[in-house]
Structures are given as structure tokens and as C-alpha cells.
Amino acid sequence: MQLKTSDYLKKYGITLKKSLGQNFLSNEVFAKKIVELSEVNKNDTVLEIGAGAGTLTVALAETGATVYAIEIDERLKPILEERLLTFPNVHLIFSDFLALDLSFLPSGYKCVSNIPYYITAPILKRLIFTPFSALFIMMQKEVGERLLEKPGSSNRGFLTVVLQTVANVEKILTIPKSAFVPNPEVDSVVLKITRKEPFPFADGSQLESFWRFVSNSFSQKRKTIYNNLKTITKDTNVLELIIQEANIPSSARPEQLSEEQFLMLWKTWLKFTNEN
Ligand SMILES: C[S@@+](CC[C@H](N)C(=O)[O-])C[C@H]1O[C@@H](n2cnc3c(N)ncnc32)[C@H](O)[C@@H]1O
């Protein structure tokens, strides 16, 4: 009989750590569904962040794709090695994803992961700067819904804007708390994040500059964009000109602007301030 996630944990005497976001998929049904929806095939290279006890890793491995499974917690090594023994297409890397050199990822790779929720934003930030074709990321429902918000919603944050500028974002699955061991306090969703082509930035430093600009524009959400940008623009007369030239209402708040308006505002700001 095939062992379940909880059987493997029991077999190796592992107690899960909340501090590492260890809520594992309790069976393979949702893992298989996620892999099916991400259309992974044997020609793909797939990154998995947080392999855990390997439930999703096994489903990915079965497609024949080249899989790089990253896991910070070395206590899980014996479980992962046992479950993935017969899959030479899987490379296990025991490391902190946030500190890992990602230059091994080929252009067009996919990321399919049930990530540790406590570092969702830093993980997305790293992924945005890599040459992905699509990211299938499971995250806390409220966080996922925020990333889907359209202009005008007060729930829109700066990460929503940056993400929707570089990618098309959609929700493809909702997963109930009951599908995990131990049960978390919240439901989860899987977002499909596909790279926009043509990509709006020529290189990583442009994207970095846009990231900083949007982050500054949102520094105090209840303030207008004009007031937020005053902190990074020395001359307020120039700032007024920038806002006018970019065709943005002077009373606009950051959550009201679309990605296109943000791109226009950033480009105009660069032109007038010679910043980068
Ligand atoms: C939500 S669990 C998902 C486990 C497994 N993929 C599953 O679906 O059952 C997140 C996993 O990420 C690991 N993790 C936490 N912080 C990490 C980090 N900085 N780098 C890599 N893995 C990390 C945890 O140890 C945990 O195994």
C-alpha cells in the first residue's frame, strides 16, 4: 500500500515546524490536479520551492520533466530521497531559496510550488527577476486575491501592480484547509502567473527601478501619488509637470492607476529626473 504524507512523517519521526510554514499536502489528489493544470511535460524544466515531504515533487517527477526541488529543512532529506529514488530527473537541493544562486534556471522554465506562506512576497520578488514562462504558485487565499485586484480596488498593493505589469495573473484552483497536514487557519489558492510578451522591461535594472518607483508610490496608501512621490523627487514643480505629462489626475491615489498608467508615469519620471 502507498504511504501517505503523514505516514512518511511518522516513519521518520518528524514533527512539522510552523516557523517554516510547514503545512503539507496530505494526499496526492490536489498535487496531481496542480500538475495537470500547469501542463508540465517532459521537455519542461520545473522549479519547486519547498519540497516538504515530496507529495507535489513526486507528481511533478512523474511527468518526466527536469525538476529542481528546493527544501530548507534537512530533516526531510530521508523522506525525499526515499520517495524520489527512482526519478533521475529530480534534483534535490537543500538550501534557503532566498539565498540560492538561480543562474541554473533556463529561459522559459516553470515554477510549480506550494510555497512557505511566510515568505510569499520575497519569493515572488525573486521569481519576477528570473526568465520564467509561467509560475503556478499556491498561496494563502487572501494574499492571492489581493494580487488579482484590478485598478480602483482599495485592496490593491504595490506587489499587485508590479506583478500585473510583468505577467497575466489568474486564479486556477481553490484548495480547502482540510487538504493539508496540519490544517492551516486559512484556505489556499493556486495562481497562474504567465510572463507578458513582449516583456515591458529591457533588463533587470529597469525592472528594479520600476519596482522601487511603484513601491515609493504606495509608501502611504491613503496619500495621493503626488504626495508619495514628493519624497523621491527633489523639485515639486518638476513633479507636477511629470504628473501632467503622464496624464494622471493630480488627486489620484496609487491603487487607482492601471499598470499602463504606472509604466507611463515611471517612464516620464525617469525622463524628467534622469534617475534610474
Ligand atoms: C507549505 S510547505 C509545502 C510542502 C510540500 N511542497 C507540499 O505541498 O506538501 C512549504 C515548504 O517550504 C519549506 N521552506 C520554508 N522556508 C524555506 C526557504 N527559505 N527555502 C526553501 N524551502 C523553505 C518548508 O520547510 C516546507 O517544507
The ligand as a Gaussian input file, in Angstrom:
#p B3LYP/6-31G(d) Opt

LIG

0 1
 C        3.757000      24.829000       2.567000
 S        5.083000      23.663000       2.733000
 C        4.870000      22.758000       1.224000
 C        5.448000      21.372000       1.232000
 C        5.142000      20.493000       0.014000
 N        5.512000      21.128000      -1.220000
 C        3.680000      20.151000      -0.040000
 O        2.977000      20.704000      -0.881000
 O        3.237000      19.319000       0.742000
 C        6.483000      24.717000       2.433000
 C        7.857000      24.056000       2.484000
 O        8.858000      25.062000       2.278000
 C        9.971000      24.834000       3.130000
 N       10.663000      26.119000       3.316000
 C       10.442000      27.070000       4.254000
 N       11.275000      28.117000       4.091000
 C       12.038000      27.820000       3.000000
 C       13.106000      28.502000       2.340000
 N       13.507000      29.713000       2.744000
 N       13.691000      27.890000       1.280000
 C       13.280000      26.660000       0.871000
 N       12.283000      25.968000       1.460000
 C       11.672000      26.540000       2.519000
 C        9.358000      24.269000       4.400000
 O       10.309000      23.542000       5.155000
 C        8.224000      23.406000       3.807000
 O        8.693000      22.108000       3.588000

